[in-house]
Amino acid sequence: MAAGMMKKTFLAPLGKDNPVFVQILGICSTLAVTNKLENTMVMSLGVIFTLALSSLTLSMLRKWIPSRIRMMVETMIIATYVIIVDIVLKAYYPEMWKQLGPYVGLIITNCIVMGRIEAFALQNKPSLSLIDGLASGLGYAYVLLIIAFFRELLGTGTLWGIQILGSWWTSWAIMIMPPGGFFMLAIFMWIVREAIFKEGSHE
C-alpha cells in the first residue's frame, strides 16, 4: 500500500497532474528563462531543489505551525532554500548567476512551490511530501526543457550555446522573445492534452 501510494504520488505530476500543462502553474517561467537551454536547466534544478526540500521541511513542521502565521513560515522556509541556490550560483557559476539575474529570487513566489506545499505537504507525511515535491519539480522541469530546446534551436540555431543549424538557417527572432515562450507552451499543451484525451476515450 505504501509503495503504491509513493508510486502514484511520484507519477501523477509527471503526467495527468502535471503542474504546468494540467494545473497551469509556473507559466511565468516560460517567458523568463526558456530562451536558452542552459538557463532553463539551471532554473529547473533550482526549483527541484527548493520544492523538494521545502515540501519535506514544512511537512515535518506542519503540526507545530500556527495557522495564523502559516504563509509567513512557508515563505521564510522557501526563501531559505532559494538563498542557498542563489549563493551557490554566485560562488561557483557567476556568469550564469548574472544571466539569470532576479529570476532565481523569484522562485520564492513561484506558484508551483507554494501551491504544492499548500495542497500536499501540509496534509501529508514528510516522505510523501518529499516525493511529491521532487516529482512536481521534475514535471515542471521537463516541460520547460522541451520548450527551451525548440526556442533556442529555432531562435538562434544553437543548443547549449553550440551551433547546430548552419548558415542556411534563418533564425526565428520571435522564438527568443517573450511571445515565443507562450507560443511554444500553447503548442506543447495542445499536443499533450490531445494525447491524454484520446487515451482517456479509449479506456
Secondary structure by P-SEA (a helix, b strand, c coil): caaaaaaaaaaccccccccccccccaaaaaacccccaaaaaaaaaaaaaaaaaaaaaaaaacccccccaaaaaaaaaaaaaaaaaaaaaaaccaaaaaaaccccccccccaaaaaaaaaccccccaaaaaaaaaaaaaaaaaaaaaaaaaaaaaaccccccccccccccccccccccaaaaaaaaaaaaaaaaaaaaaaaaac
